Amino acid sequence: MSDYALLERQLAALLDERDPLTNCAQTCAFLMQEVPDLNWAGFYLQRRPQTLVLGPFQGKPACTPIPFSQGVCGAAARSRATQRIDDVHAVADHIACDSASRAELVVPILHDGEVWGVLDLDSPRQGRFTPQDQAGIEALVAIFQAQTDLERL
């Protein structure tokens, strides 16, 4: 299990720029390095209404665009709530970019009451994300938001 208190301090120190693309890229690289059993970490950004487009990421090439009406990322954006999925293959409208992915954790990012984007984490291990992982990743997203000028994108 990850030491999320330590990861929070490390991410806060890492994000010394306020630029959203820089901080997205740094956050993805950090998560891939520090959180075990991930095969993809990245941001999808709302650059068009009700649609997420691929932002900075680490991992295999990804699917884009993703409408709010489809997939786990779309559900996170639509509901504005974190989606923690133990087995993505059991989700009827899952968008399979990498067939090796089994579990997914998607945290929405809100700015001025609107969906700015989502942080998407995938794992090849079914049931990879626990409630403690969800709380820890949500805390890391809060640090990302606090240290990033989201309006600049």
C-alpha positions in Angstrom: 0.0 0.0 0.0 1.2 3.5 -0.9 2.2 6.0 1.8 -0.1 8.8 0.6 0.9 11.3 3.2 4.5 11.0 1.9 3.3 11.2 -1.7 1.3 14.3 -0.9 4.5 16.1 0.4 6.5 14.9 -2.6 3.9 16.0 -5.1 3.6 19.4 -3.4 7.3 19.9 -3.7 7.4 18.7 -7.3 4.7 21.0 -8.6 6.7 24.3 -8.4 5.2 25.7 -11.6 1.6 26.8 -11.9 1.4 25.9 -15.6 -1.3 23.3 -16.1 0.4 21.3 -18.9 3.7 21.1 -16.9 1.8 20.1 -13.7 -0.2 17.5 -15.6 2.9 16.0 -17.1 4.8 16.0 -13.8 1.8 14.5 -11.9 1.5 11.6 -14.4 5.2 10.8 -14.4 5.2 11.0 -10.5 2.2 8.6 -10.2 3.7 6.1 -12.6 6.9 6.1 -10.7 5.5 6.0 -7.2 2.2 4.1 -7.3 2.7 0.4 -7.9 0.7 -1.7 -10.4 -0.3 1.0 -12.8 -0.1 0.6 -16.6 -1.5 4.1 -17.5 -1.8 7.4 -15.7 -3.1 10.5 -17.4 -5.4 13.4 -17.8 -8.4 13.9 -20.0 -9.3 17.5 -20.4 -12.7 19.1 -21.3 -11.6 21.2 -24.2 -15.0 20.9 -26.0 -18.4 20.8 -24.4 -19.3 17.5 -22.8 -16.2 15.9 -24.3 -12.9 14.8 -22.8 -9.8 14.9 -25.0 -6.4 13.4 -24.2 -4.0 15.4 -22.2 -0.6 14.6 -20.8 -0.2 10.9 -19.9 2.2 8.0 -19.2 1.5 4.7 -20.8 0.4 3.2 -24.1 -1.4 5.4 -26.7 -4.9 6.2 -25.5 -8.5 6.6 -26.8 -9.7 10.1 -27.6 -12.1 11.9 -27.6 -14.4 10.5 -24.8 -17.9 11.9 -24.6 -19.3 12.4 -21.1 -21.9 9.8 -22.0 -19.4 6.9 -22.4 -17.0 5.0 -20.4 -15.6 5.3 -16.9 -13.9 8.7 -17.6 -17.2 9.9 -19.1 -19.1 8.7 -16.0 -16.7 10.6 -13.7 -17.1 13.8 -15.7 -20.9 13.4 -16.0 -21.4 12.6 -12.3 -18.6 14.8 -11.0 -17.8 11.9 -8.7 -14.8 9.5 -8.5 -15.2 6.2 -10.2 -13.4 3.2 -8.6 -13.9 0.1 -10.8 -12.6 -3.3 -9.7 -13.1 -5.0 -13.1 -13.5 -2.7 -16.1 -14.6 -5.6 -18.3 -17.8 -5.8 -16.2 -18.7 -2.2 -17.2 -21.0 -2.3 -20.2 -19.7 0.9 -21.9 -16.1 0.7 -20.9 -13.7 2.1 -23.5 -10.9 -0.4 -23.8 -7.8 1.4 -24.9 -5.5 -1.3 -23.5 -6.9 -4.8 -23.1 -4.5 -5.5 -20.3 -6.2 -2.9 -18.0 -8.5 -4.5 -15.5 -9.1 -1.9 -12.7 -9.6 1.9 -13.1 -9.7 4.9 -10.8 -11.0 8.2 -12.3 -11.1 11.4 -10.3 -12.9 14.4 -11.7 -11.2 17.9 -11.6 -13.6 20.8 -11.2 -12.8 24.5 -11.7 -15.3 27.3 -11.2 -18.1 24.8 -11.0 -17.3 23.2 -14.3 -15.5 19.9 -15.2 -12.0 20.9 -16.1 -10.9 17.3 -16.7 -10.3 14.0 -15.0 -7.2 12.1 -13.8 -7.4 8.5 -15.0 -5.4 5.6 -13.5 -5.5 2.1 -15.0 -4.0 -1.1 -13.6 -3.6 -4.6 -15.0 -4.5 -6.0 -11.6 -8.2 -6.6 -11.0 -9.4 -4.9 -7.8 -6.2 -2.9 -7.6 -7.7 0.3 -6.1 -9.0 0.2 -2.5 -11.0 2.9 -0.7 -7.7 4.0 0.8 -6.2 4.4 -2.6 -9.2 6.4 -3.7 -8.9 8.8 -0.8 -5.1 9.1 -1.3 -5.4 9.8 -5.0 -8.2 12.3 -4.4 -5.9 14.1 -1.9 -3.1 14.2 -4.6 -5.6 15.7 -7.1 -6.5 18.3 -4.5 -2.8 19.3 -4.3 -2.6 19.4 -8.1 -5.6 21.7 -8.2 -4.2 24.0 -5.5 -0.9 24.4 -7.2 -2.1 24.8 -10.8 -3.6 27.8 -12.6 -6.4 25.8 -14.2 -7.8 28.8 -16.0 -4.6 29.1 -18.1 -5.2 26.1 -20.2 
